[in-house]
């Protein structure tokens, strides 16, 4: 009865293998490089990072456009007044209320240019106005300013243009490198998913192989027990190994499906896609020193640019708070031509010169320390930021140093793990042959099998640690050590214009 149950379980396992084989008739074959290409192009992470970059891109476009001359048309097509307003009566020398009914219209066309150096604005404009009074005293007038040239700026105030010129290009450069950094982080994440599936795939293959092997050994053990070649205890051990192999196989199949689902979902494939991985071989040796990695990180890592950007923004806030705590003087000056007439043609004849100069001064007398407090708070924030940036810089350097150290160790461990796998495989095959001819016991066979499985897992784990460290170093330095080229040198991400 017990043998019948065992055969039923084996039959179900066989059907499961057939089902899995049939489902994988046309699997998607993935190398590590191909998985990274797909993730960088189609994963949700890559989509989010690219859209984040586009936001900075259009912000930079707006900044550059703000440095160019702007042409603006301001118009008030029609404005109607019908109200009672207070007027001065010259005849009676008193103020009186009178009804007023007017229609007016105006239009201004202006060209403006901002100047980063001084923070002022230069402008050239032209203006036309019309007013019609249709009350008791009907009349109409045209007011024209054919051309006017002017300039306005704050004399000692905060110059936003100058700070934008310092910060905005740095912000865009950081955004470009941040996109590459995030895509390299996606490569690192893909590598983890890839080798998790590779480990599950290897364990599944080993479990399937072990299932067949334990079944064969058990059947041989049954025959040998009949002739008293092995003891009852050894036969029970073989039967236990067979049952354990069945359980291990089923657990390995579940883990394989989960890992395959995780990688397929991350890459944007259909959740039912069947993936077949091609494990990368032993990588080419890379000579990498800590000093070179640190130098490249300081040059390329967007975190360093972000620290520089945040410090500039804090210095900008200090400058703004300091100048706002002082008195402010603003000047505007313009020179042009103007005229007023009762018809349009006369409004552009015998033009009169228009000259306007204005100075506005604002002096804080009593504010109970508000401006001074803002200035001191901005200075304290700058000091705190400098300390925080220094701590973050040390953490980044420590992370890079440890990762480079791990990477160099992993290069050596891959070779030893590969040698250990070859030896363990040969040892298991030899022990299995000796067991079949009765020269090895069950314990020796089980131990050899366990060692082969551990060697297989250690080899894949060594490959995983190597490639994860490799892509992490690429992420931290934005440098390809295989080709010797900076990843940000030929940045050519195309922005869609839809």
C-alpha positions in Angstrom: 0.0 0.0 0.0 2.8 2.3 0.9 4.6 1.6 -2.4 1.4 2.4 -4.2 1.2 5.8 -2.6 4.8 6.5 -3.4 4.1 5.7 -7.1 1.1 8.0 -7.1 3.2 10.9 -5.7 5.9 10.2 -8.4 3.3 10.2 -11.1 2.0 13.6 -9.9 5.5 15.0 -9.8 6.1 13.6 -13.3 2.9 15.3 -14.5 4.1 18.6 -12.9 7.4 18.3 -14.8 5.6 17.6 -18.0 3.3 20.6 -17.4 6.2 22.9 -16.6 8.1 21.7 -19.7 5.0 22.3 -21.9 4.5 25.8 -20.5 8.1 26.6 -21.2 7.9 25.4 -24.8 8.7 28.9 -26.0 10.3 30.6 -23.0 11.9 34.1 -23.2 15.7 33.6 -23.1 17.4 36.2 -21.1 21.0 37.0 -20.5 22.0 39.4 -17.8 22.8 42.2 -20.3 19.5 41.7 -22.1 17.5 41.8 -18.9 19.2 45.1 -18.0 18.4 46.5 -21.5 14.8 45.6 -21.1 14.6 47.1 -17.5 16.2 50.3 -18.6 13.7 50.7 -21.4 10.5 49.2 -20.2 10.4 48.9 -16.4 8.2 51.2 -14.3 11.2 52.4 -12.5 12.9 53.6 -15.7 9.7 55.2 -16.8 9.5 57.2 -13.6 13.1 58.2 -13.7 12.9 59.4 -17.3 9.8 61.5 -16.6 11.5 63.0 -13.6 14.4 64.0 -15.8 12.0 65.6 -18.3 10.6 67.8 -15.6 14.1 69.2 -15.0 14.7 69.4 -18.7 11.7 71.7 -19.3 12.6 73.7 -16.2 16.0 74.3 -17.7 14.4 75.3 -21.1 12.3 77.8 -19.2 15.4 79.2 -17.4 17.2 79.7 -20.7 14.1 81.2 -22.3 14.0 83.7 -19.5 17.4 84.9 -20.4 16.3 85.8 -24.0 14.3 88.9 -25.1 10.5 88.5 -24.6 7.8 90.2 -26.7 4.6 90.8 -24.9 1.3 92.3 -26.0 -0.8 93.7 -23.2 -4.3 95.0 -24.2 -7.5 96.1 -22.6 -9.9 96.0 -25.6 -12.7 97.8 -24.0 -13.6 99.2 -20.6 -16.9 100.9 -19.8 -17.5 103.3 -16.9 -20.8 104.7 -15.9 -20.6 106.1 -12.3 -20.6 109.1 -10.2 -17.2 110.5 -9.3 -15.9 113.5 -7.4 -14.6 116.4 -9.5 -13.2 119.8 -8.7 -15.3 122.8 -10.0 -13.0 125.6 -10.8 -15.7 128.2 -11.2 -17.1 127.6 -7.7 -13.8 126.4 -6.2 -15.5 123.3 -4.6 -15.6 119.6 -5.1 -18.8 118.2 -6.7 -20.1 114.8 -7.6 -20.7 114.4 -11.3 -21.9 111.6 -13.5 -19.2 110.1 -15.8 -19.8 107.9 -18.8 -16.7 106.8 -20.7 -15.4 104.0 -22.9 -11.7 103.4 -23.0 -9.3 101.0 -24.7 -5.5 100.6 -24.5 -2.7 98.4 -26.0 0.9 98.0 -25.1 3.6 96.1 -27.1 6.8 95.6 -25.1 10.2 93.9 -25.6 12.0 93.1 -22.4 15.5 91.8 -21.7 16.7 90.7 -18.3 20.4 91.3 -17.3 22.0 88.7 -15.0 24.9 90.9 -14.0 22.8 93.8 -12.5 19.5 92.1 -12.0 17.7 94.9 -13.9 15.4 94.8 -16.9 15.7 96.7 -20.1 12.6 97.4 -22.2 11.4 99.0 -25.4 7.7 99.5 -25.8 5.0 101.2 -27.7 1.6 102.2 -26.4 -1.8 103.4 -27.8 -4.8 104.5 -25.7 -8.2 105.7 -26.6 -11.0 107.3 -24.5 -14.5 108.4 -25.4 -16.7 110.4 -23.1 -20.4 110.3 -24.1 -21.9 112.2 -21.3 -23.0 115.9 -21.3 -19.6 116.9 -22.6 -18.9 114.5 -25.5 -15.3 114.2 -26.6 -12.7 111.6 -27.6 -9.0 111.4 -27.3 -6.1 109.3 -28.5 -3.0 109.0 -26.4 0.1 107.5 -28.1 3.6 106.6 -27.1 5.2 105.5 -30.4 8.4 104.4 -28.8 9.9 104.4 -25.3 13.2 103.0 -24.0 13.6 102.3 -20.4 15.5 100.5 -17.7 14.6 99.5 -14.1 16.3 97.7 -11.3 17.0 97.4 -7.6 20.1 99.3 -6.7 21.3 97.3 -3.7 18.6 94.6 -3.4 18.6 90.9 -4.0 19.6 89.9 -7.6 17.6 86.8 -8.4 19.0 86.6 -12.0 22.6 86.2 -10.8 21.8 83.4 -8.4 19.7 81.6 -11.1 22.7 81.8 -13.4 24.7 79.9 -10.8 22.2 77.4 -9.7 20.0 76.4 -12.7 22.8 75.0 -15.0 24.1 73.0 -12.0 20.6 71.7 -11.3 20.2 70.6 -14.9 23.7 68.9 -14.9 22.7 67.1 -11.7 19.4 66.0 -13.4 21.3 64.5 -16.3 23.6 62.6 -14.1 20.8 61.6 -11.7 19.0 60.0 -14.6 22.1 57.9 -15.4 22.5 57.2 -11.7 18.9 56.0 -11.4 19.2 53.8 -14.5 22.3 52.2 -13.1 20.3 51.6 -9.9 17.8 49.9 -12.1 20.6 47.7 -13.4 21.6 46.9 -9.9 18.0 46.0 -9.0 17.7 43.9 -12.2 20.8 42.0 -11.3 19.3 41.1 -7.9 16.1 39.8 -9.5 18.0 38.0 -12.2 20.2 36.0 -9.8 17.4 35.4 -7.4 15.6 33.6 -10.3 18.9 32.0 -11.3 19.3 30.6 -7.9 15.8 29.3 -7.9 16.3 27.9 -11.3 19.5 26.1 -10.2 17.8 24.8 -7.1 14.8 23.6 -9.1 17.1 21.7 -11.6 19.1 20.2 -8.7 15.8 19.2 -7.0 14.5 17.6 -10.1 17.8 15.8 -10.6 17.8 14.7 -7.0 14.3 13.5 -7.3 15.2 11.2 -10.1 18.4 10.1 -8.4 16.8 9.3 -5.0 14.0 7.3 -6.8 16.6 5.3 -8.7 18.7 4.7 -5.6 15.7 3.7 -3.6 14.7 1.1 -6.2 18.2 -0.2 -6.2 18.2 -0.3 -2.4 15.0 -2.3 -2.4 16.6 -4.9 -4.6 19.9 -5.0 -2.6 17.9 -5.3 0.6 16.3 -8.4 -0.7 19.7 -10.1 -0.9 20.8 -8.6 2.4 23.4 -6.3 0.7 22.2 -3.3 2.8 20.5 -3.0 6.2 16.9 -2.1 6.9 18.1 1.2 8.4 20.0 2.1 5.1 16.8 1.3 3.1 14.7 3.5 5.3 17.3 6.2 4.9 17.0 5.9 1.1 13.2 6.1 1.4 13.4 9.1 3.6 15.8 10.8 1.1 13.3 10.1 -1.7 10.4 11.6 0.3 12.5 14.6 1.2 13.5 15.0 -2.4 9.8 15.1 -3.4 9.1 17.9 -0.9 12.2 19.8 -1.9 11.2 19.6 -5.5 7.7 21.0 -4.9 9.1 23.8 -2.7 11.7 24.6 -5.4 8.9 24.7 -8.1 6.9 27.2 -6.0 10.0 29.4 -5.3 10.9 29.3 -9.1 7.4 30.5 -10.1 7.5 33.3 -7.6 11.0 34.5 -8.7 10.0 34.2 -12.3 6.9 36.3 -11.7 8.9 39.0 -9.9 11.4 39.4 -12.7 8.8 39.3 -15.4 6.7 41.9 -13.7 9.7 44.1 -13.1 10.8 43.9 -16.7 7.3 44.7 -17.9 6.6 41.3 -19.4 3.3 39.4 -19.0 3.0 37.9 -15.6 2.6 34.4 -17.1 5.8 34.7 -19.2 8.2 31.9 -18.9 11.9 33.0 -18.6 15.0 31.0 -19.3 18.1 32.5 -17.9 21.6 32.3 -19.4 24.0 32.5 -16.4 27.0 34.8 -17.3 30.3 33.1 -17.2 33.4 34.1 -15.2 33.8 37.9 -15.8 36.9 39.6 -17.1 39.2 40.7 -14.4 38.9 44.5 -13.7 41.7 46.4 -12.0 40.0 48.9 -9.7 41.6 51.0 -7.0 39.8 52.8 -4.2 41.6 56.1 -5.0 40.4 56.1 -8.7 36.9 55.2 -7.7 36.7 58.0 -5.2 38.1 60.5 -7.7 35.5 59.4 -10.3 32.7 59.6 -7.7 33.6 63.2 -6.8 33.5 64.1 -10.5 30.4 62.3 -11.6 28.2 61.3 -8.7 25.0 63.4 -8.7 25.0 63.4 -4.9 28.0 65.6 -4.8 26.4 68.0 -7.3 23.2 68.0 -5.2 25.3 69.0 -2.1 26.9 71.8 -4.1 23.5 72.9 -5.3 21.9 72.9 -1.9 24.8 74.9 -0.5 24.4 77.5 -3.3 20.7 77.7 -2.5 21.4 78.3 1.2 24.0 81.0 0.3 21.3 82.6 -1.9 18.9 82.6 1.0 21.5 84.3 3.2 22.2 86.9 0.6 18.5 87.6 0.1 17.8 87.8 3.9 20.8 90.1 4.4 19.8 92.6 1.6 16.2 92.6 2.7 17.3 93.5 6.2 18.8 96.7 4.8 17.1 99.7 3.1 16.2 99.1 -0.6 16.4 101.6 -3.4 14.8 101.0 -6.8 15.3 103.1 -9.8 13.4 103.2 -13.1 14.1 105.5 -16.0 12.7 105.9 -19.5 12.8 108.2 -22.4 10.4 108.3 -25.4 7.9 110.2 -27.4 4.2 110.8 -26.8 1.2 112.8 -27.9 -2.5 113.3 -27.3 -5.1 114.3 -29.9 -8.7 114.1 -30.7 -8.2 111.8 -33.8 -5.8 109.0 -34.6 -3.8 110.6 -37.3 -2.9 113.7 -35.2 -1.9 111.5 -32.3 1.3 110.6 -34.2 2.2 114.2 -35.3 4.3 116.8 -33.6 5.4 114.3 -31.0 6.5 115.5 -27.6 9.5 114.2 -25.7 8.7 112.0 -22.7 11.2 111.6 -19.9 10.5 109.7 -16.7 13.0 109.1 -13.8 11.8 107.6 -10.6 13.6 106.4 -7.4 11.8 104.4 -4.8 13.5 104.0 -1.4 12.3 101.6 1.4 13.9 102.0 4.8 12.9 99.6 7.6 12.7 101.7 10.8 11.0 99.4 13.4 10.3 95.7 12.6 11.1 94.3 16.1 14.0 92.2 14.7 12.0 90.3 12.1 14.5 91.0 9.3 17.5 90.4 11.5 16.0 87.1 12.7 15.5 85.9 9.1 19.1 86.7 8.3 20.4 84.9 11.3 18.1 81.9 10.6 19.4 81.7 7.0 23.0 81.8 8.2 22.3 79.0 10.8 20.6 76.9 8.1 23.7 77.3 5.9 26.0 76.2 8.7 23.8 73.2 9.4 23.7 72.3 5.7 27.5 72.4 5.4 27.8 69.9 8.3 25.1 67.7 6.9 26.8 67.7 3.4 30.1 66.8 5.0 28.5 63.8 6.8 26.8 62.7 3.7 30.1 63.0 1.7 31.8 60.8 4.3 29.0 58.2 4.1 29.2 58.1 0.3 33.0 57.6 0.4 32.7 54.9 3.0 30.0 53.1 1.0 32.2 53.3 -2.1 35.3 52.1 -0.3 33.5 49.1 1.1 31.9 48.2 -2.2 35.2 48.4 -4.1 36.7 46.2 -1.4 33.9 43.6 -1.8 34.2 43.8 -5.6 37.9 43.0 -5.5 37.3 40.1 -3.1 34.4 38.7 -5.2 36.7 38.6 -8.3 38.9 36.1 -6.4 36.0 34.2 -4.9 34.4 33.4 -8.3 37.4 31.4 -9.4 37.6 29.4 -6.1 33.8 28.9 -6.2 34.0 27.5 -9.8 36.8 25.2 -8.8 34.9 24.0 -5.8 31.8 23.3 -8.0 33.9 21.2 -10.4 35.4 19.2 -7.6 32.1 18.7 -5.8 30.5 17.5 -9.1 33.3 15.0 -9.7 33.2 13.8 -6.1 29.4 13.2 -6.2 29.6 11.4 -9.6 32.4 9.2 -8.2 30.6 8.5 -4.9 27.4 7.6 -6.8 29.2 5.1 -9.0 30.9 3.5 -6.0 27.5 3.3 -4.3 25.9 1.6 -7.3 28.6 -1.1 -7.1 28.3 -1.4 -3.3 31.6 0.3 -2.4 30.1 3.4 -0.7 27.5 3.7 2.0 24.4 5.9 2.0 25.9 8.5 4.3 28.8 9.1 1.9 26.4 9.5 -1.0 24.2 11.9 0.9 27.1 14.0 2.0 28.6 14.2 -1.5 25.2 15.2 -2.9 24.8 17.9 -0.3 28.3 19.3 -1.0 27.5 19.5 -4.7 24.3 21.5 -4.0 26.2 23.9 -1.7 28.9 24.3 -4.3 26.3 25.2 -7.0 24.6 27.7 -4.7 27.9 29.3 -3.7 29.0 29.7 -7.3 25.8 31.4 -8.3 25.9 33.5 -5.1 29.5 34.6 -6.0 28.4 35.6 -9.5 25.5 37.6 -8.0 27.7 39.4 -5.5 30.2 40.2 -8.2 27.7 41.7 -10.6 25.7 43.5 -7.9 29.0 45.1 -6.7 30.0 45.9 -10.3 26.8 47.8 -11.1 26.8 49.5 -7.7 30.2 50.9 -8.4 29.1 52.0 -11.9 26.2 53.7 -10.2 28.3 55.5 -7.6 31.0 56.6 -10.1 29.0 56.8 -13.4 32.0 55.2 -15.0 32.3 52.0 -17.1 35.5 50.3 -16.0 35.3 47.7 -18.8 35.5 50.3 -21.6 37.1 53.1 -19.5 34.5 55.7 -20.6 32.4 58.0 -18.4 28.7 57.1 -18.6 27.8 60.8 -18.7 30.2 61.8 -21.5 27.9 61.0 -24.4 24.6 61.7 -22.7 22.0 61.7 -25.5 18.6 60.9 -24.0 16.0 62.3 -26.4 13.1 64.2 -25.0 9.7 63.7 -26.6 8.1 66.9 -27.9 4.5 65.7 -27.9 
